[in-house]
Amino acid sequence: MSDARTTGWSTGILGEFLPIKYGKSLPAKLRDSSGRFPVFGSSGRVGLHVQPLTNGPTLIVGRKGTVGAVHLSTEPCWPIDTVYFSEGEQGQNLRYFKYLLDSLNLVQLDKSTAIPGLS
């Protein structure tokens, strides 16, 4: 990363600023809908669960099905295995990254044939 001190902005590769992880499987039959934590799939919120996978606000990007759809949870949540997610770094504004990723039209990166997928 290089520091653009005159403007307060830094330049670099997106992954340096926004570490991306894979969601974790949580089949519908194992979800406890009495919970308060949202469960996110590539199409957005798909249920509730009693425990979160993340610790705070989370950026979610669809990787299977609704490829490239970008969602933001303002609270801890459970991103399932059809998404990528990032909790960002301390002090980052995940809303900024949501707008950035939305503007990139990630759906155009779909290289699959039968089931849409983002790698």
Summary of the structure (lengths in Angstrom):
residues: 119
radius of gyration: 15.2
end to end distance: 23.6
largest distance: 53.1
contacts: 335
relative contact order: 0.21
helix: 18%
strand: 30%
